[in-house]
Amino acid sequence: MTLACQSKGMTPALNSMRLSVAPMMECTDRHFRYLVRLISRHTRLYTEMVTANALVHSARAGRDPMRFLAHHVDEHPVALQLGGSDPALMAEAALMGTKAGFDEINLNIGCPSDRVTTGKFGACLMAEPQLVAACVRSIRDAIGSVIPVTVKTRIGIDHHDSDAFLDDFVGVVAAAGCDTFIIHARKAILAGLSPKENREIPPLKYERAYKLKREMPALTVILNGGVKTLGDIPAHLAEADGVMVGRAAYDAPYALLAQADHLIFGDAHATPSETEIALAYLAYAEREVASGTRLHAVTRHAMGLFNSRPGARAWRRALSGVNTMPTPNDALDAIRELLARNETDGVVSKRQPLAA
Ligand SMILES: Cc1cc2nc3c(=O)[nH]c(=O)nc-3n(C[C@H](O)[C@H](O)[C@H](O)COP(=O)(O)O)c2cc1C
């Protein structure tokens, strides 16, 4: 596999936008992000979407906003994804995120949920570029230009899916101070499809994202949608500035990311084996449990760590059983014993060799 990045004259190790793990509700919480960071030092991470409304109003009500904003110091580079469309609320939420130490504020203009009681957010806002631009401007005014304000969106919504529609949306929002667009390369159908169907049924049209980059080369365009393996990525990097991966990264984080630092970012440090990652993650879980986190809230994110490897089923079974053990520490001991047994038997992986 060649490093497509080098042809663009970038400094690969410094540009974490080249590969990122997508924001995913119920998935990319701080525990999963910590797991990913054990596997890849450079891949950019995103929080689950936090609505500006929830963040600001819970803070105003005197509740600790860190329940939305907490992240481990090792997670950087990490972006906070916000949902919402009230410019003042978005600015206040972005300021809270900036003060909490996030490296980017990302606006969710791609989620196919329709209006919610607390205001609208997501893909329906593609029809209101001026409102999205007002949010970007308001955020910029509040936080300055120290960290990027980015937008994650689709190639269109419903019958609005022409090149001109996407160009107009991007042009208006870019003029307000956003120079990075993450494009989920399928349109969203707002009436009639569930969010899950909207990630599967509308066809992927990568060419639309590539064309956007060609026509607006000053923008950073990140391609998202349907990327399944690390091997898929270089071809996209020849046409776009970065690739964002969602489901494949959650379902099989090691398989996807173990060689990412080497092949995408040009950092050839030795990649730990799945077993070494598992042991480090269990140590993290133990620390989390000691500070009051439920063990299952941590371990549930590691189900895919050994995906497609011989020890995968036993690993998943052990993680699924944590709630049946007398104490969390008993559960952790049992999982460690499994790893030790499997490692001795050569069932669980050894250190991943780097590809040539
Ligand atoms: C369970 C789940 C939750 C998601 N939650 C969000 C979210 O909070 N914000 C967002 O912008 N996209 C969300 N997405 C969409 C992903 O970020 C991504 O755009 C989509 O899954 C396509 O990428 P993929 O084919 O690599 O998975 C979610 C996707 C999944 C599967």
The ligand as a Gaussian input file, in Angstrom:
#p B3LYP/6-31G(d) Opt

LIG

0 1
 C      -24.881000       3.864000      15.847000
 C      -24.592000       5.089000      15.025000
 C      -24.712000       6.346000      15.618000
 C      -24.431000       7.502000      14.877000
 N      -24.466000       8.720000      15.520000
 C      -24.060000       9.831000      14.832000
 C      -23.913000      11.087000      15.499000
 O      -24.121000      11.221000      16.696000
 N      -23.526000      12.150000      14.739000
 C      -23.254000      12.048000      13.395000
 O      -22.885000      13.037000      12.756000
 N      -23.354000      10.873000      12.764000
 C      -23.727000       9.769000      13.451000
 N      -23.739000       8.556000      12.818000
 C      -23.333000       8.480000      11.403000
 C      -21.825000       8.196000      11.303000
 O      -21.069000       9.251000      11.868000
 C      -21.394000       8.005000       9.837000
 O      -21.625000       9.209000       9.144000
 C      -22.161000       6.881000       9.149000
 O      -22.233000       5.723000       9.958000
 C      -21.506000       6.538000       7.811000
 O      -20.165000       6.108000       8.006000
 P      -19.762000       4.535000       8.010000
 O      -20.356000       3.932000       6.746000
 O      -18.269000       4.523000       8.008000
 O      -20.374000       3.931000       9.232000
 C      -24.032000       7.397000      13.526000
 C      -23.912000       6.123000      12.953000
 C      -24.163000       4.983000      13.692000
 C      -23.974000       3.624000      13.049000

